[in-house]
Amino acid sequence: ETGVTQSPTHLIKTRGQQVTLRCSSQSGHNTVSWYQQALGQGPQFIFQYYREEENGRGNFPPRFSGLQFPNYSSELNVNALELDDSALYLCASSLPTASGNTIYFGEGSWLTVV
Amino acid sequence: SQELEQSPQSLIVQEGKNLTINCTSSKTLYGLYWYKQKYGEGLIFLMMLQKGGEEKSHEKITAKLDEKKQQSSLHITASQPSHAGIYLCGADWTGANNLFFGTGTRLTVIP
């Protein structure tokens, strides 16, 4: 049990549409990050939120945006969907421990763009 | 990416055999994370290493960090079919908990 849950698990969208993916984590998980994982690849960092503000961004265009809420939930929004956006989207949150931060991942949301 | 290389890309072993997966970083590591992933599922946290020479174990899996080489190894003893999956190493190069991942090692364990 990672304490990180994502929804929906699967969805299909049409090119040009917009999508919102959701993530919730437990109290104490102070940062949330989103990753994109294409088939056969490792996850790629999209952006991170800390205290409801963006705190780092990978090589993704502005049509990828996010929000973090006070209740430890988060959203990933993608506008103007492209076929290449089809991927597994993973949410990760970090939990501070005595030996450093442990980063837990959710089960992911499979997005298919047609 | 050559910034973080995992080897081998795939591995097929007989049940009961030991195996090692390596992860080499081209940059100085703040932390190195190991995860296991079943196809199409989320990443399962295995271990996190921060200090040079650090070694951690969980059940039959041991991970070590060689700070001088900026390299980590994941060793599985007496492999079982339940160990099958994709093993991913993730590098934290800034201390901000943003991970850069390798392409993973696909492990198959033959009963």
HADDOCK unambig.tbl for C-alpha pairs under 7 A between the chains (distance, minus, plus):
assign (segid A and resid 41 and name CA) (segid B and resid 103 and name CA) 5.09 0.50 0.50
assign (segid A and resid 42 and name CA) (segid B and resid 101 and name CA) 5.45 0.50 0.50
assign (segid A and resid 42 and name CA) (segid B and resid 102 and name CA) 5.66 0.50 0.50
assign (segid A and resid 42 and name CA) (segid B and resid 103 and name CA) 4.52 0.50 0.50
assign (segid A and resid 42 and name CA) (segid B and resid 104 and name CA) 6.36 0.50 0.50
assign (segid A and resid 43 and name CA) (segid B and resid 101 and name CA) 6.09 0.50 0.50
assign (segid A and resid 44 and name CA) (segid B and resid 100 and name CA) 6.72 0.50 0.50
assign (segid A and resid 44 and name CA) (segid B and resid 101 and name CA) 6.94 0.50 0.50
assign (segid A and resid 45 and name CA) (segid B and resid 98 and name CA) 6.90 0.50 0.50
assign (segid A and resid 45 and name CA) (segid B and resid 99 and name CA) 6.73 0.50 0.50
assign (segid A and resid 45 and name CA) (segid B and resid 100 and name CA) 6.84 0.50 0.50
assign (segid A and resid 104 and name CA) (segid B and resid 45 and name CA) 6.32 0.50 0.50
assign (segid A and resid 105 and name CA) (segid B and resid 42 and name CA) 6.22 0.50 0.50
assign (segid A and resid 105 and name CA) (segid B and resid 43 and name CA) 5.64 0.50 0.50
assign (segid A and resid 106 and name CA) (segid B and resid 42 and name CA) 5.56 0.50 0.50
assign (segid A and resid 107 and name CA) (segid B and resid 41 and name CA) 5.40 0.50 0.50
assign (segid A and resid 107 and name CA) (segid B and resid 42 and name CA) 3.81 0.50 0.50
assign (segid A and resid 108 and name CA) (segid B and resid 41 and name CA) 6.59 0.50 0.50
assign (segid A and resid 108 and name CA) (segid B and resid 42 and name CA) 5.59 0.50 0.50
